[in-house]
Amino acid sequence: MTRIAEPAAEITAQSGAASNRKMTICYPFAGDSVGGSHVSLRGLLKNLDPAQYRLLLVPEFSDGAIAAHFADFDLYENPARPRGSFTPGEQFSVSKFLSTFTGLKERVRFLREHGVDIVHTNDGRTHATWSLAARLAGARLVWHHRADPDALGLRLLAPLAASRVLTVSQFSLPKKQIWSAANKAEVVFSPFDTSIKADRDEARQRILGHADLPADAILLGYFGSFVPRKRPLLFVDVIAELRSRSNRPIYGLMFGEAKIPQMDEALRAHIAKTGMQDAVRLMGFQSPGHEWIAGCDTLLVPAVSEPLGRTLVEAMMVKTPVVATRSGGNVEALAGECGLLVEPENAAALADGVEAILEDPQATQQVLDRAAISARERFSEQRHAQTIRRVYDDLLT
């Protein structure tokens, strides 16, 4: 674990961001699974001027995947690792929140010792674990919400603890009610490397070789963790529906992995139950994702209540057609007719969408051209970083 001590003059009492010192921002992490929030945060960090900002990254595990993902930045030992690690996709319950009080004193001491001005949290566990510590240490808290608006912490804790709530979509904004963080919340779209490019023919050949598929295969991609919200079982049903309609060589490629054994077992059992053992291929986690998305004929997104899926935007940039459910942040990502939205929880509707994409290549190409322009205008890292810098400055002036 790299730990670089700052000059004593830079670590002062909490009194706002003085003009003669760097603003100190702390980014704690939970668990050890790299996901979209970590990719987004890395895009932000590389656009923060080190002459203005001192960044403290605090992973749960000093030698894990998250630490490796942020190895280019200063990493600090977690002052109070939780007894049980956070599992993405699992609901964060009241009992789990109460368990975060263990180590509160150590986290407060850490923030004070390092003169932290702002704590920027990015998932349910870090919201719960670090929000009260930030308040007690006199730091501001940026609560970056990447889940649905009914999340327990957003409803109950954020109104009290958060200095500012940032959400990745309008869908994720807290609801306006008597006890709410709505008056201090705003939407900040996640950042993407808008310079990414992909050779679609080359990407297709890579997939065909990797999965040992015929040259005329129709490739439908699922990208993301195998968690209930993303509806991996429904993806299998769509492949079965399409296969039942014709003899076309349609294959479902599932890129990702299950975060809990039960989900992996359920998915494999469902593939067997539907007789899709040959048609649905488990491709594992592959990176960078956009280079594999580019090889698919269609990105299929059956997810419901997804705040804002990164894969939709990446598909837009590499000109892979998207068929997604009309739910959550999917609607905002594909705004302006940048993809095809269909009824949620409906395998037949999703299959209809795929057929519409495949059967009208001219109309599909118009959608793809429009989507590529829209993605680069709305989701750039520079635009995201500019907004976050403004939020930081507003909190300390």
Contacts in CASP RR format, 6 or more apart in sequence:
PFRMAT RR
TARGET T0000
AUTHOR 0000-0000-0000
METHOD contacts of the structure
MODEL  1
MTRIAEPAAEITAQSGAASNRKMTICYPFAGDSVGGSHVSLRGLLKNLDP
AQYRLLLVPEFSDGAIAAHFADFDLYENPARPRGSFTPGEQFSVSKFLST
FTGLKERVRFLREHGVDIVHTNDGRTHATWSLAARLAGARLVWHHRADPD
ALGLRLLAPLAASRVLTVSQFSLPKKQIWSAANKAEVVFSPFDTSIKADR
DEARQRILGHADLPADAILLGYFGSFVPRKRPLLFVDVIAELRSRSNRPI
YGLMFGEAKIPQMDEALRAHIAKTGMQDAVRLMGFQSPGHEWIAGCDTLL
VPAVSEPLGRTLVEAMMVKTPVVATRSGGNVEALAGECGLLVEPENAAAL
ADGVEAILEDPQATQQVLDRAAISARERFSEQRHAQTIRRVYDDLLT
1 62 0 8 1.000
1 63 0 8 1.000
1 67 0 8 1.000
1 75 0 8 1.000
1 76 0 8 1.000
1 77 0 8 1.000
2 71 0 8 1.000
2 74 0 8 1.000
2 75 0 8 1.000
3 74 0 8 1.000
3 75 0 8 1.000
3 76 0 8 1.000
3 77 0 8 1.000
4 74 0 8 1.000
6 54 0 8 1.000
6 114 0 8 1.000
9 21 0 8 1.000
10 21 0 8 1.000
10 22 0 8 1.000
10 24 0 8 1.000
10 54 0 8 1.000
11 24 0 8 1.000
11 113 0 8 1.000
11 114 0 8 1.000
11 115 0 8 1.000
12 18 0 8 1.000
12 21 0 8 1.000
12 115 0 8 1.000
13 115 0 8 1.000
14 112 0 8 1.000
14 115 0 8 1.000
14 116 0 8 1.000
14 117 0 8 1.000
14 137 0 8 1.000
14 138 0 8 1.000
14 139 0 8 1.000
16 117 0 8 1.000
16 396 0 8 1.000
17 23 0 8 1.000
17 117 0 8 1.000
17 392 0 8 1.000
17 393 0 8 1.000
17 396 0 8 1.000
17 397 0 8 1.000
22 51 0 8 1.000
22 52 0 8 1.000
22 53 0 8 1.000
22 54 0 8 1.000
23 52 0 8 1.000
23 53 0 8 1.000
23 54 0 8 1.000
23 117 0 8 1.000
23 118 0 8 1.000
23 392 0 8 1.000
23 396 0 8 1.000
24 53 0 8 1.000
24 54 0 8 1.000
24 56 0 8 1.000
24 114 0 8 1.000
24 115 0 8 1.000
24 116 0 8 1.000
24 117 0 8 1.000
24 118 0 8 1.000
25 48 0 8 1.000
25 53 0 8 1.000
25 54 0 8 1.000
25 55 0 8 1.000
25 56 0 8 1.000
25 116 0 8 1.000
25 117 0 8 1.000
25 118 0 8 1.000
25 119 0 8 1.000
25 120 0 8 1.000
25 392 0 8 1.000
26 56 0 8 1.000
26 58 0 8 1.000
26 111 0 8 1.000
26 114 0 8 1.000
26 116 0 8 1.000
26 118 0 8 1.000
26 119 0 8 1.000
26 120 0 8 1.000
26 130 0 8 1.000
26 139 0 8 1.000
27 41 0 8 1.000
27 45 0 8 1.000
27 55 0 8 1.000
27 56 0 8 1.000
27 57 0 8 1.000
27 58 0 8 1.000
27 119 0 8 1.000
27 120 0 8 1.000
27 121 0 8 1.000
27 122 0 8 1.000
28 58 0 8 1.000
28 78 0 8 1.000
28 119 0 8 1.000
28 121 0 8 1.000
28 126 0 8 1.000
28 129 0 8 1.000
28 130 0 8 1.000
29 38 0 8 1.000
29 57 0 8 1.000
29 58 0 8 1.000
29 59 0 8 1.000
29 60 0 8 1.000
29 66 0 8 1.000
29 122 0 8 1.000
29 123 0 8 1.000
29 126 0 8 1.000
30 60 0 8 1.000
30 82 0 8 1.000
30 85 0 8 1.000
30 86 0 8 1.000
30 123 0 8 1.000
30 124 0 8 1.000
30 125 0 8 1.000
30 126 0 8 1.000
30 129 0 8 1.000
31 60 0 8 1.000
31 61 0 8 1.000
31 66 0 8 1.000
31 85 0 8 1.000
31 86 0 8 1.000
31 87 0 8 1.000
31 88 0 8 1.000
31 125 0 8 1.000
32 59 0 8 1.000
32 60 0 8 1.000
32 61 0 8 1.000
32 64 0 8 1.000
32 65 0 8 1.000
32 66 0 8 1.000
32 85 0 8 1.000
33 65 0 8 1.000
33 66 0 8 1.000
33 88 0 8 1.000
33 259 0 8 1.000
34 65 0 8 1.000
34 66 0 8 1.000
34 69 0 8 1.000
35 88 0 8 1.000
35 225 0 8 1.000
36 190 0 8 1.000
36 310 0 8 1.000
37 122 0 8 1.000
37 123 0 8 1.000
37 144 0 8 1.000
37 146 0 8 1.000
38 66 0 8 1.000
38 69 0 8 1.000
38 70 0 8 1.000
38 122 0 8 1.000
39 310 0 8 1.000
40 190 0 8 1.000
40 191 0 8 1.000
40 310 0 8 1.000
40 384 0 8 1.000
41 122 0 8 1.000
42 69 0 8 1.000
42 70 0 8 1.000
43 191 0 8 1.000
43 193 0 8 1.000
43 381 0 8 1.000
43 384 0 8 1.000
43 385 0 8 1.000
44 191 0 8 1.000
44 381 0 8 1.000
44 384 0 8 1.000
44 385 0 8 1.000
44 388 0 8 1.000
45 55 0 8 1.000
45 70 0 8 1.000
45 73 0 8 1.000
46 381 0 8 1.000
47 191 0 8 1.000
47 381 0 8 1.000
47 382 0 8 1.000
47 384 0 8 1.000
47 385 0 8 1.000
48 55 0 8 1.000
48 385 0 8 1.000
48 388 0 8 1.000
48 389 0 8 1.000
53 392 0 8 1.000
55 73 0 8 1.000
55 74 0 8 1.000
56 74 0 8 1.000
56 76 0 8 1.000
56 114 0 8 1.000
56 116 0 8 1.000
57 70 0 8 1.000
57 73 0 8 1.000
57 74 0 8 1.000
57 75 0 8 1.000
57 76 0 8 1.000
58 75 0 8 1.000
58 76 0 8 1.000
58 77 0 8 1.000
58 78 0 8 1.000
58 79 0 8 1.000
58 110 0 8 1.000
59 66 0 8 1.000
59 67 0 8 1.000
59 70 0 8 1.000
59 75 0 8 1.000
59 78 0 8 1.000
60 66 0 8 1.000
60 78 0 8 1.000
60 81 0 8 1.000
60 82 0 8 1.000
60 85 0 8 1.000
60 86 0 8 1.000
61 67 0 8 1.000
61 81 0 8 1.000
62 75 0 8 1.000
62 77 0 8 1.000
62 78 0 8 1.000
67 75 0 8 1.000
76 110 0 8 1.000
76 114 0 8 1.000
79 103 0 8 1.000
79 106 0 8 1.000
79 107 0 8 1.000
79 109 0 8 1.000
79 110 0 8 1.000
80 102 0 8 1.000
80 103 0 8 1.000
80 104 0 8 1.000
80 106 0 8 1.000
80 107 0 8 1.000
82 99 0 8 1.000
82 100 0 8 1.000
82 102 0 8 1.000
82 125 0 8 1.000
82 129 0 8 1.000
83 99 0 8 1.000
83 102 0 8 1.000
84 99 0 8 1.000
86 123 0 8 1.000
86 124 0 8 1.000
86 125 0 8 1.000
87 259 0 8 1.000
87 260 0 8 1.000
88 123 0 8 1.000
88 225 0 8 1.000
88 227 0 8 1.000
88 259 0 8 1.000
89 225 0 8 1.000
89 227 0 8 1.000
89 228 0 8 1.000
89 229 0 8 1.000
89 259 0 8 1.000
90 259 0 8 1.000
90 260 0 8 1.000
92 124 0 8 1.000
92 125 0 8 1.000
92 128 0 8 1.000
92 151 0 8 1.000
92 152 0 8 1.000
92 153 0 8 1.000
93 152 0 8 1.000
94 152 0 8 1.000
96 125 0 8 1.000
96 128 0 8 1.000
97 128 0 8 1.000
97 152 0 8 1.000
97 153 0 8 1.000
97 157 0 8 1.000
100 125 0 8 1.000
100 128 0 8 1.000
100 129 0 8 1.000
101 132 0 8 1.000
104 132 0 8 1.000
104 133 0 8 1.000
104 136 0 8 1.000
107 129 0 8 1.000
107 130 0 8 1.000
107 133 0 8 1.000
107 137 0 8 1.000
108 133 0 8 1.000
108 136 0 8 1.000
108 137 0 8 1.000
110 133 0 8 1.000
111 119 0 8 1.000
111 133 0 8 1.000
111 134 0 8 1.000
111 137 0 8 1.000
111 138 0 8 1.000
111 139 0 8 1.000
112 137 0 8 1.000
115 139 0 8 1.000
116 134 0 8 1.000
116 137 0 8 1.000
116 139 0 8 1.000
117 139 0 8 1.000
117 140 0 8 1.000
117 396 0 8 1.000
118 139 0 8 1.000
118 140 0 8 1.000
118 141 0 8 1.000
118 142 0 8 1.000
118 163 0 8 1.000
118 392 0 8 1.000
118 395 0 8 1.000
118 396 0 8 1.000
119 130 0 8 1.000
119 131 0 8 1.000
119 133 0 8 1.000
119 134 0 8 1.000
119 139 0 8 1.000
119 140 0 8 1.000
119 141 0 8 1.000
119 142 0 8 1.000
120 141 0 8 1.000
120 142 0 8 1.000
120 144 0 8 1.000
121 127 0 8 1.000
121 130 0 8 1.000
121 131 0 8 1.000
121 141 0 8 1.000
121 142 0 8 1.000
121 143 0 8 1.000
121 144 0 8 1.000
122 144 0 8 1.000
122 146 0 8 1.000
123 146 0 8 1.000
124 147 0 8 1.000
124 151 0 8 1.000
124 153 0 8 1.000
127 143 0 8 1.000
127 153 0 8 1.000
127 157 0 8 1.000
127 158 0 8 1.000
127 161 0 8 1.000
128 153 0 8 1.000
128 157 0 8 1.000
130 141 0 8 1.000
131 141 0 8 1.000
131 143 0 8 1.000
131 157 0 8 1.000
131 158 0 8 1.000
131 161 0 8 1.000
131 162 0 8 1.000
132 161 0 8 1.000
134 140 0 8 1.000
134 141 0 8 1.000
134 161 0 8 1.000
135 141 0 8 1.000
135 161 0 8 1.000
140 163 0 8 1.000
140 164 0 8 1.000
140 395 0 8 1.000
140 396 0 8 1.000
141 161 0 8 1.000
141 162 0 8 1.000
141 163 0 8 1.000
141 164 0 8 1.000
142 162 0 8 1.000
142 163 0 8 1.000
142 164 0 8 1.000
142 166 0 8 1.000
142 391 0 8 1.000
142 392 0 8 1.000
142 395 0 8 1.000
143 154 0 8 1.000
143 158 0 8 1.000
143 161 0 8 1.000
143 162 0 8 1.000
143 164 0 8 1.000
143 165 0 8 1.000
143 166 0 8 1.000
143 181 0 8 1.000
144 166 0 8 1.000
145 151 0 8 1.000
145 154 0 8 1.000
145 158 0 8 1.000
145 165 0 8 1.000
145 166 0 8 1.000
145 167 0 8 1.000
145 168 0 8 1.000
145 172 0 8 1.000
145 174 0 8 1.000
145 185 0 8 1.000
145 307 0 8 1.000
146 167 0 8 1.000
146 168 0 8 1.000
146 172 0 8 1.000
146 307 0 8 1.000
146 308 0 8 1.000
147 154 0 8 1.000
147 172 0 8 1.000
147 307 0 8 1.000
148 171 0 8 1.000
148 172 0 8 1.000
148 305 0 8 1.000
148 307 0 8 1.000
148 328 0 8 1.000
149 171 0 8 1.000
149 172 0 8 1.000
149 173 0 8 1.000
149 174 0 8 1.000
149 175 0 8 1.000
154 165 0 8 1.000
154 174 0 8 1.000
154 181 0 8 1.000
155 174 0 8 1.000
155 175 0 8 1.000
155 179 0 8 1.000
155 180 0 8 1.000
156 179 0 8 1.000
158 165 0 8 1.000
158 174 0 8 1.000
158 181 0 8 1.000
159 174 0 8 1.000
159 179 0 8 1.000
159 180 0 8 1.000
159 181 0 8 1.000
162 181 0 8 1.000
162 184 0 8 1.000
163 184 0 8 1.000
163 395 0 8 1.000
164 184 0 8 1.000
164 185 0 8 1.000
164 186 0 8 1.000
164 391 0 8 1.000
164 394 0 8 1.000
164 395 0 8 1.000
165 174 0 8 1.000
165 181 0 8 1.000
165 184 0 8 1.000
165 185 0 8 1.000
165 186 0 8 1.000
166 185 0 8 1.000
166 186 0 8 1.000
166 187 0 8 1.000
166 188 0 8 1.000
166 388 0 8 1.000
166 391 0 8 1.000
167 173 0 8 1.000
167 174 0 8 1.000
167 185 0 8 1.000
167 186 0 8 1.000
167 187 0 8 1.000
167 188 0 8 1.000
167 307 0 8 1.000
168 187 0 8 1.000
168 188 0 8 1.000
168 189 0 8 1.000
168 190 0 8 1.000
168 307 0 8 1.000
168 308 0 8 1.000
169 187 0 8 1.000
169 189 0 8 1.000
169 307 0 8 1.000
169 308 0 8 1.000
169 328 0 8 1.000
169 329 0 8 1.000
169 332 0 8 1.000
169 333 0 8 1.000
170 187 0 8 1.000
170 329 0 8 1.000
170 332 0 8 1.000
171 305 0 8 1.000
171 307 0 8 1.000
171 308 0 8 1.000
171 328 0 8 1.000
171 329 0 8 1.000
171 331 0 8 1.000
171 332 0 8 1.000
172 187 0 8 1.000
172 307 0 8 1.000
172 308 0 8 1.000
172 329 0 8 1.000
173 182 0 8 1.000
173 185 0 8 1.000
173 187 0 8 1.000
174 180 0 8 1.000
174 181 0 8 1.000
174 182 0 8 1.000
174 185 0 8 1.000
175 182 0 8 1.000
176 182 0 8 1.000
186 391 0 8 1.000
188 384 0 8 1.000
188 387 0 8 1.000
188 388 0 8 1.000
188 391 0 8 1.000
189 308 0 8 1.000
189 378 0 8 1.000
189 379 0 8 1.000
189 383 0 8 1.000
189 384 0 8 1.000
190 308 0 8 1.000
190 310 0 8 1.000
190 313 0 8 1.000
190 379 0 8 1.000
190 384 0 8 1.000
191 379 0 8 1.000
191 380 0 8 1.000
191 381 0 8 1.000
191 383 0 8 1.000
191 384 0 8 1.000
191 385 0 8 1.000
192 310 0 8 1.000
192 313 0 8 1.000
192 314 0 8 1.000
192 317 0 8 1.000
192 375 0 8 1.000
192 379 0 8 1.000
192 380 0 8 1.000
192 381 0 8 1.000
193 381 0 8 1.000
194 317 0 8 1.000
194 375 0 8 1.000
194 376 0 8 1.000
194 379 0 8 1.000
194 380 0 8 1.000
194 381 0 8 1.000
196 288 0 8 1.000
196 290 0 8 1.000
196 314 0 8 1.000
196 317 0 8 1.000
196 318 0 8 1.000
197 318 0 8 1.000
198 290 0 8 1.000
198 291 0 8 1.000
198 293 0 8 1.000
198 294 0 8 1.000
198 295 0 8 1.000
198 318 0 8 1.000
199 294 0 8 1.000
200 294 0 8 1.000
200 295 0 8 1.000
200 318 0 8 1.000
200 319 0 8 1.000
200 320 0 8 1.000
203 291 0 8 1.000
203 292 0 8 1.000
203 293 0 8 1.000
203 294 0 8 1.000
203 295 0 8 1.000
204 219 0 8 1.000
204 294 0 8 1.000
204 295 0 8 1.000
204 296 0 8 1.000
206 291 0 8 1.000
206 292 0 8 1.000
206 295 0 8 1.000
207 213 0 8 1.000
207 219 0 8 1.000
207 253 0 8 1.000
207 292 0 8 1.000
207 295 0 8 1.000
207 296 0 8 1.000
208 214 0 8 1.000
208 215 0 8 1.000
208 217 0 8 1.000
210 283 0 8 1.000
211 251 0 8 1.000
211 253 0 8 1.000
211 281 0 8 1.000
211 283 0 8 1.000
213 219 0 8 1.000
213 249 0 8 1.000
213 251 0 8 1.000
213 281 0 8 1.000
214 249 0 8 1.000
216 249 0 8 1.000
217 249 0 8 1.000
217 250 0 8 1.000
217 251 0 8 1.000
218 248 0 8 1.000
218 249 0 8 1.000
218 250 0 8 1.000
218 251 0 8 1.000
218 297 0 8 1.000
218 358 0 8 1.000
219 251 0 8 1.000
219 252 0 8 1.000
219 253 0 8 1.000
219 295 0 8 1.000
219 296 0 8 1.000
219 297 0 8 1.000
219 298 0 8 1.000
220 238 0 8 1.000
220 239 0 8 1.000
220 242 0 8 1.000
220 250 0 8 1.000
220 251 0 8 1.000
220 252 0 8 1.000
220 253 0 8 1.000
220 296 0 8 1.000
220 297 0 8 1.000
220 298 0 8 1.000
220 299 0 8 1.000
220 300 0 8 1.000
220 354 0 8 1.000
221 252 0 8 1.000
221 253 0 8 1.000
221 254 0 8 1.000
221 255 0 8 1.000
221 293 0 8 1.000
221 296 0 8 1.000
221 298 0 8 1.000
221 299 0 8 1.000
221 300 0 8 1.000
222 230 0 8 1.000
222 232 0 8 1.000
222 235 0 8 1.000
222 252 0 8 1.000
222 253 0 8 1.000
222 254 0 8 1.000
222 255 0 8 1.000
222 300 0 8 1.000
222 301 0 8 1.000
222 302 0 8 1.000
223 255 0 8 1.000
223 256 0 8 1.000
223 289 0 8 1.000
223 292 0 8 1.000
223 293 0 8 1.000
223 299 0 8 1.000
223 311 0 8 1.000
224 230 0 8 1.000
224 255 0 8 1.000
224 256 0 8 1.000
224 311 0 8 1.000
225 256 0 8 1.000
225 257 0 8 1.000
225 258 0 8 1.000
225 259 0 8 1.000
226 232 0 8 1.000
226 254 0 8 1.000
226 256 0 8 1.000
226 257 0 8 1.000
226 258 0 8 1.000
226 259 0 8 1.000
226 263 0 8 1.000
226 264 0 8 1.000
226 267 0 8 1.000
227 258 0 8 1.000
227 259 0 8 1.000
227 263 0 8 1.000
228 263 0 8 1.000
229 303 0 8 1.000
229 304 0 8 1.000
229 305 0 8 1.000
229 306 0 8 1.000
230 302 0 8 1.000
230 303 0 8 1.000
230 306 0 8 1.000
231 302 0 8 1.000
231 303 0 8 1.000
231 304 0 8 1.000
231 325 0 8 1.000
231 345 0 8 1.000
232 254 0 8 1.000
232 263 0 8 1.000
232 267 0 8 1.000
232 302 0 8 1.000
233 266 0 8 1.000
233 267 0 8 1.000
233 270 0 8 1.000
234 302 0 8 1.000
234 345 0 8 1.000
234 347 0 8 1.000
234 350 0 8 1.000
235 252 0 8 1.000
235 254 0 8 1.000
235 280 0 8 1.000
235 300 0 8 1.000
235 302 0 8 1.000
236 267 0 8 1.000
236 270 0 8 1.000
236 271 0 8 1.000
236 274 0 8 1.000
236 276 0 8 1.000
236 280 0 8 1.000
237 274 0 8 1.000
237 347 0 8 1.000
238 300 0 8 1.000
238 302 0 8 1.000
238 347 0 8 1.000
238 350 0 8 1.000
238 351 0 8 1.000
238 354 0 8 1.000
239 250 0 8 1.000
239 251 0 8 1.000
239 252 0 8 1.000
239 276 0 8 1.000
239 279 0 8 1.000
239 280 0 8 1.000
240 274 0 8 1.000
240 275 0 8 1.000
240 276 0 8 1.000
240 279 0 8 1.000
240 347 0 8 1.000
241 347 0 8 1.000
241 348 0 8 1.000
241 350 0 8 1.000
241 351 0 8 1.000
242 248 0 8 1.000
242 250 0 8 1.000
242 351 0 8 1.000
242 354 0 8 1.000
242 355 0 8 1.000
243 250 0 8 1.000
243 276 0 8 1.000
243 279 0 8 1.000
245 351 0 8 1.000
245 355 0 8 1.000
250 279 0 8 1.000
251 279 0 8 1.000
251 280 0 8 1.000
251 281 0 8 1.000
252 279 0 8 1.000
252 280 0 8 1.000
252 281 0 8 1.000
252 300 0 8 1.000
253 281 0 8 1.000
253 283 0 8 1.000
253 296 0 8 1.000
254 267 0 8 1.000
254 280 0 8 1.000
254 281 0 8 1.000
254 282 0 8 1.000
254 283 0 8 1.000
254 284 0 8 1.000
255 283 0 8 1.000
255 284 0 8 1.000
255 285 0 8 1.000
255 286 0 8 1.000
255 289 0 8 1.000
255 292 0 8 1.000
256 283 0 8 1.000
256 284 0 8 1.000
256 285 0 8 1.000
256 286 0 8 1.000
257 264 0 8 1.000
257 284 0 8 1.000
257 285 0 8 1.000
258 264 0 8 1.000
258 267 0 8 1.000
267 282 0 8 1.000
268 282 0 8 1.000
271 277 0 8 1.000
271 280 0 8 1.000
283 292 0 8 1.000
286 292 0 8 1.000
289 311 0 8 1.000
289 314 0 8 1.000
290 314 0 8 1.000
290 315 0 8 1.000
290 317 0 8 1.000
290 318 0 8 1.000
293 299 0 8 1.000
293 311 0 8 1.000
293 314 0 8 1.000
293 315 0 8 1.000
293 318 0 8 1.000
293 320 0 8 1.000
294 318 0 8 1.000
294 319 0 8 1.000
294 320 0 8 1.000
295 320 0 8 1.000
296 320 0 8 1.000
297 320 0 8 1.000
297 321 0 8 1.000
297 357 0 8 1.000
297 358 0 8 1.000
298 320 0 8 1.000
298 321 0 8 1.000
298 322 0 8 1.000
298 323 0 8 1.000
298 354 0 8 1.000
298 357 0 8 1.000
298 358 0 8 1.000
299 311 0 8 1.000
299 312 0 8 1.000
299 315 0 8 1.000
299 320 0 8 1.000
299 321 0 8 1.000
299 322 0 8 1.000
299 323 0 8 1.000
299 324 0 8 1.000
300 323 0 8 1.000
300 324 0 8 1.000
300 350 0 8 1.000
300 354 0 8 1.000
301 309 0 8 1.000
301 311 0 8 1.000
301 312 0 8 1.000
301 322 0 8 1.000
301 323 0 8 1.000
301 324 0 8 1.000
301 325 0 8 1.000
301 330 0 8 1.000
302 324 0 8 1.000
302 325 0 8 1.000
302 344 0 8 1.000
302 350 0 8 1.000
303 309 0 8 1.000
303 324 0 8 1.000
303 325 0 8 1.000
303 327 0 8 1.000
303 330 0 8 1.000
304 325 0 8 1.000
304 327 0 8 1.000
304 328 0 8 1.000
304 344 0 8 1.000
304 345 0 8 1.000
305 327 0 8 1.000
305 328 0 8 1.000
306 327 0 8 1.000
306 328 0 8 1.000
306 329 0 8 1.000
306 330 0 8 1.000
307 328 0 8 1.000
307 329 0 8 1.000
308 329 0 8 1.000
308 332 0 8 1.000
308 333 0 8 1.000
309 329 0 8 1.000
309 330 0 8 1.000
309 333 0 8 1.000
312 322 0 8 1.000
312 324 0 8 1.000
312 330 0 8 1.000
312 333 0 8 1.000
312 334 0 8 1.000
313 333 0 8 1.000
313 375 0 8 1.000
313 379 0 8 1.000
315 321 0 8 1.000
315 322 0 8 1.000
315 371 0 8 1.000
316 322 0 8 1.000
316 333 0 8 1.000
316 334 0 8 1.000
316 338 0 8 1.000
316 339 0 8 1.000
316 368 0 8 1.000
316 371 0 8 1.000
316 372 0 8 1.000
316 374 0 8 1.000
316 375 0 8 1.000
317 372 0 8 1.000
317 375 0 8 1.000
317 376 0 8 1.000
319 368 0 8 1.000
319 369 0 8 1.000
319 371 0 8 1.000
319 372 0 8 1.000
320 368 0 8 1.000
321 339 0 8 1.000
321 340 0 8 1.000
321 357 0 8 1.000
321 364 0 8 1.000
321 367 0 8 1.000
321 368 0 8 1.000
322 334 0 8 1.000
322 338 0 8 1.000
322 339 0 8 1.000
322 340 0 8 1.000
322 371 0 8 1.000
323 339 0 8 1.000
323 340 0 8 1.000
323 342 0 8 1.000
323 350 0 8 1.000
323 353 0 8 1.000
323 354 0 8 1.000
323 357 0 8 1.000
324 330 0 8 1.000
324 333 0 8 1.000
324 334 0 8 1.000
324 339 0 8 1.000
324 340 0 8 1.000
324 341 0 8 1.000
324 342 0 8 1.000
325 341 0 8 1.000
325 342 0 8 1.000
325 343 0 8 1.000
325 344 0 8 1.000
325 345 0 8 1.000
325 350 0 8 1.000
326 341 0 8 1.000
326 342 0 8 1.000
326 343 0 8 1.000
326 344 0 8 1.000
327 344 0 8 1.000
330 341 0 8 1.000
331 341 0 8 1.000
334 340 0 8 1.000
334 341 0 8 1.000
334 371 0 8 1.000
335 374 0 8 1.000
336 370 0 8 1.000
336 374 0 8 1.000
337 367 0 8 1.000
337 370 0 8 1.000
338 367 0 8 1.000
338 370 0 8 1.000
338 371 0 8 1.000
338 374 0 8 1.000
338 375 0 8 1.000
339 367 0 8 1.000
339 371 0 8 1.000
340 353 0 8 1.000
340 356 0 8 1.000
340 357 0 8 1.000
340 367 0 8 1.000
342 349 0 8 1.000
342 350 0 8 1.000
342 352 0 8 1.000
342 353 0 8 1.000
343 349 0 8 1.000
357 364 0 8 1.000
END
